[in-house]
Amino acid sequence: MSGEAANVVSEAGIVEVPLAQTGEGIVDCELVRWFVKEGECVEEFQPLCEVQSDKATIEITSRYKGKVSKVNFMPGAVLTPCFFGFFRVGETLLEIMISDGDGSFKLEEKENSQREREVLATPAVRSLARQLGIALKDVAGSGEAGRVLKDDVLKIASVKEAVESDITGISSTPAETGETVPADEITDFDKISADRVEQMQDDKVIPVRGFRRIMAKTMAAAAAVPHFHYMEEINVDALVKLRAHLQLQTRSKLTFLPFLIKALSLTLVRYPILNSNINQDASEIRCKTWHNVGVAMATDSGLAVPNIKQVQKLSLEEIADEITRLSKLAAANKLTPDDVSNGTITVSNFGAIGGKFGSPVLNLPEAAILAVGRIQKLPRFNEEGRVYPASIMSVTLGADHRVIDGATIARFCNEWKDMVEHPEKFLLSLK
């Protein structure tokens, strides 16, 4: 997603580019990276920087042609008012000198001075380093964008203390008496320091931001909701054959998931309570008109759950194409707020990574979630009582027990299972 910044132009010809509101309900953003640097010329609509909220990654673009005169924040800055080094939504990200159109600028260019790049660290960490007599430039930061953290300073301090302790612990008697000290008794300070640093640098600090942050919040909230899980096995022999046949007829990537999602939508028509949510004080249940089916996707930045809008109106090909589109955006960390908002029910396909069974957690405020395991060849009996290799898929349906009772879950799952096992019934639901 990209958005133009709402810029403020001063009389001197300086454009102040702020971090504008990036979406409803978004209260903070992390500055991920800059696409420009101080002294660099920019064109109109050129991307300036990339910020990430709990819901999406957004590019801030320029509305003017000019030159970047000042960059106010380093990558890793996040809106967290109770900490140092962070910014508020609306605060100026950078300043641009506007071009007059003939290539000149309204302001005289300032001489570029060689300045040492400041080490990224909070005032509290800088104060701690001064107290311990440690130069921050000598500390390898483990935080985002090389930010020096408190733990980084303390680790170096502990190494320094240990080395100094070893030094003061050496007896001066041999030197005073002229005796020779055996080589195996000589303390190798470089080795001590290297070994200790190597041991201490094994830990990796991962900031909880973006998709990881929203996953943490959602899972914590879901822990307070009474879950009910219903498990079932589905024979997908017929679906396996149908998918293989239809894949030859289309350019879309037709996996089993589009069939499962379409069957889910068709069954929701008869059980709208599963396509609902409940308000905070549990006084009202709202059944949604549209079937916006979320698909859980694992990314390097955490769990993302974009949703396919209005599945009840889409064909199998359209569902397949939408899954492909959302998967590519999720992998590139480019999902928009619209992609991840207003879901009504979620499907978690852990079978895609080899999982067989699972107990899914609700994606609040949704009232139901479907977890699908991988297809296995297992022995089953046919109508003649003979054993044959059947394609069996395990599924688990999770529900908010405040909204949906066990009997409703069982009936819904049985009808959905029947449609998946007999995919020709899709035709009966066509309009």
Residue pairs with C-beta under 8 A, 6 or more apart in sequence:
1 56
1 57
1 58
1 59
1 334
1 335
1 336
1 337
2 47
2 58
2 59
2 60
2 61
3 20
3 22
3 58
3 59
3 60
3 61
4 45
4 60
4 61
4 62
4 63
5 17
5 18
5 19
5 20
5 48
5 60
5 61
5 62
5 63
5 93
6 18
6 20
7 15
7 16
7 17
7 18
7 62
7 63
7 64
7 96
8 15
8 16
8 18
8 92
9 15
9 16
9 98
10 16
12 106
12 107
13 97
13 98
13 105
13 106
13 107
14 69
14 95
14 96
14 97
14 98
14 107
15 63
15 64
15 66
15 95
15 96
15 97
15 98
16 92
16 95
17 48
17 60
17 62
17 92
17 93
17 94
17 95
17 96
18 90
18 91
18 92
18 93
19 29
19 51
19 60
19 87
19 89
19 90
19 91
19 93
20 60
20 89
20 90
21 89
21 90
22 29
22 51
22 53
22 56
22 58
22 89
22 337
23 53
23 55
23 56
23 337
24 337
25 55
26 53
26 54
26 55
26 337
27 79
27 89
28 53
28 54
28 78
28 79
28 80
28 89
29 51
29 52
29 53
29 58
29 78
29 79
29 89
30 51
30 52
30 53
30 76
30 77
30 78
30 144
30 209
30 210
31 49
31 50
31 51
31 73
31 74
31 75
31 76
31 77
31 78
31 87
31 93
32 49
32 50
32 51
32 52
32 57
32 75
33 49
33 50
33 75
34 48
34 49
34 71
34 75
35 46
35 47
35 48
35 49
35 50
35 59
36 42
36 46
36 48
36 49
36 68
36 71
36 94
37 68
37 71
38 68
38 69
38 70
38 71
39 67
39 68
39 112
40 67
40 68
41 65
41 66
41 67
41 68
41 99
42 48
42 62
42 64
42 65
42 66
42 67
42 68
42 96
43 62
43 65
44 62
44 63
44 64
44 65
45 61
45 62
45 63
46 61
46 62
47 59
47 60
47 61
48 59
48 60
48 61
48 62
48 93
48 94
49 59
49 60
49 93
49 94
50 57
50 58
50 59
50 60
51 57
51 58
51 60
52 58
52 209
52 210
52 333
53 210
53 337
54 210
54 211
54 213
54 214
54 217
55 214
55 335
55 337
55 340
55 341
56 334
56 335
56 336
56 337
56 339
56 340
57 210
57 333
57 334
57 335
60 93
62 96
64 96
64 98
64 99
65 98
65 99
65 101
66 96
66 97
66 98
66 99
66 105
67 96
67 97
67 99
67 105
67 109
68 94
68 95
68 96
68 97
69 95
69 96
69 97
69 107
69 110
70 94
70 95
71 93
71 94
72 87
72 91
72 92
72 93
72 94
72 95
73 87
73 93
74 120
74 145
75 144
75 145
76 120
76 143
76 144
76 145
76 147
76 207
77 85
77 86
77 87
78 86
78 209
79 86
79 87
79 88
79 89
80 86
81 88
83 122
84 122
84 123
84 124
85 120
85 122
85 123
87 93
97 105
97 106
97 107
97 109
98 105
98 106
99 105
100 106
119 136
119 137
119 139
119 141
119 148
120 141
120 143
120 145
120 146
120 147
120 148
121 129
121 136
121 141
121 147
121 148
121 149
124 150
125 136
125 148
125 149
125 150
125 153
126 136
128 150
128 153
128 154
129 135
129 136
129 139
129 148
129 153
132 153
132 157
132 160
134 153
134 156
134 157
134 160
136 148
136 153
138 156
139 148
139 152
139 153
139 156
140 146
140 152
140 201
141 147
141 148
141 149
141 152
142 149
142 151
142 152
142 201
142 203
142 204
142 205
143 149
143 152
143 205
143 207
144 207
144 209
149 205
151 203
151 205
155 197
155 200
155 201
158 196
158 200
159 193
159 196
159 197
159 200
162 192
162 196
163 189
163 192
163 193
166 187
166 189
166 192
167 187
167 189
170 187
173 179
174 180
174 181
206 212
208 216
210 301
210 302
210 333
211 299
211 301
211 302
211 303
211 304
212 301
212 302
212 303
213 302
214 302
215 302
215 303
218 363
218 364
219 361
221 364
222 361
222 362
222 363
222 364
225 362
225 364
225 400
225 402
226 400
226 401
226 402
227 361
227 362
227 398
227 399
227 400
227 401
228 398
228 399
228 400
228 401
228 404
228 406
228 409
229 359
229 360
229 396
229 397
229 398
229 399
230 396
230 397
230 399
230 406
230 409
230 410
230 413
231 357
231 394
231 395
231 396
231 397
232 394
232 395
232 396
232 397
232 413
232 417
233 392
233 393
233 394
233 395
234 392
234 393
234 394
234 395
234 417
234 420
234 421
235 380
235 390
235 391
235 392
235 421
236 256
236 375
236 391
236 392
236 393
236 420
236 421
237 390
237 391
238 421
238 422
238 423
238 424
239 256
239 259
239 391
239 420
239 421
239 423
240 375
240 391
242 259
242 423
243 254
243 255
243 256
243 259
246 254
246 316
247 254
250 317
250 320
252 316
252 317
252 320
252 321
252 324
253 320
253 323
253 324
254 316
254 317
254 320
255 320
255 323
256 375
256 393
257 295
257 320
257 323
257 347
257 349
257 352
257 372
258 316
258 317
258 319
258 320
258 323
259 316
259 420
259 423
260 347
260 370
260 372
260 420
261 293
261 295
261 308
261 311
261 319
261 347
262 311
262 314
262 316
262 319
262 426
263 416
263 419
263 420
263 423
263 426
264 291
264 293
264 311
264 345
264 347
264 370
264 416
265 291
265 293
265 311
265 312
266 312
266 419
266 426
266 429
267 412
267 415
267 416
267 419
268 274
268 275
268 291
268 312
268 345
269 312
270 412
270 415
271 408
271 411
271 412
271 415
272 287
272 288
273 285
273 287
273 367
273 403
273 404
273 408
274 345
274 367
274 368
274 399
274 404
274 408
274 409
274 412
275 287
275 288
275 291
275 344
275 345
275 367
275 368
276 285
276 286
276 287
276 288
276 344
276 367
276 403
277 285
277 286
277 288
277 344
277 364
277 365
277 366
277 367
277 403
278 284
278 285
278 286
278 365
278 367
278 400
278 402
278 403
279 286
282 402
285 367
285 403
288 344
290 309
290 310
290 312
290 344
291 310
291 311
291 312
291 344
291 345
292 307
292 308
292 309
292 310
292 311
292 342
292 343
292 344
292 345
293 307
293 308
293 311
293 343
293 344
293 345
293 346
293 347
294 305
294 306
294 307
294 308
294 343
294 344
294 345
294 346
294 347
294 363
294 366
295 305
295 306
295 307
295 308
295 323
295 326
295 346
295 347
295 349
296 303
296 304
296 305
296 346
296 347
296 348
296 349
296 363
297 303
297 304
297 305
297 306
297 326
297 327
297 330
298 353
299 330
299 331
299 333
300 333
301 333
304 330
304 335
304 340
305 340
305 343
305 346
305 363
306 326
306 329
306 330
306 335
306 339
306 340
307 339
307 340
307 341
307 342
307 343
307 344
307 346
308 314
308 319
308 322
308 323
308 326
309 342
311 319
314 322
326 335
326 339
329 335
329 336
329 339
343 363
343 366
344 366
345 366
345 367
345 368
345 369
345 370
346 360
346 363
346 366
346 368
346 369
346 370
347 369
347 370
347 371
347 372
348 358
348 360
348 369
348 370
348 371
348 372
349 372
350 358
350 371
350 372
350 373
351 372
351 373
351 374
351 375
351 393
352 374
354 374
355 373
355 374
356 373
356 374
356 376
356 394
357 373
357 394
357 396
358 371
358 373
358 396
359 371
359 396
359 398
360 369
360 370
360 371
360 396
360 398
361 369
361 398
362 368
362 369
362 398
362 399
362 400
363 369
366 400
367 399
367 400
367 403
367 404
368 397
368 398
368 399
368 400
368 404
369 397
369 398
369 399
370 395
370 396
370 397
370 398
371 395
371 396
371 397
371 398
372 393
372 395
373 393
373 394
373 395
373 396
374 393
375 391
375 392
375 393
376 391
376 392
376 393
377 389
377 390
377 391
377 392
378 389
378 390
378 392
379 387
379 388
379 389
379 390
380 387
380 388
380 389
380 390
380 392
381 387
381 388
382 388
395 413
395 417
397 409
397 412
397 413
399 409
418 425
419 425
419 426
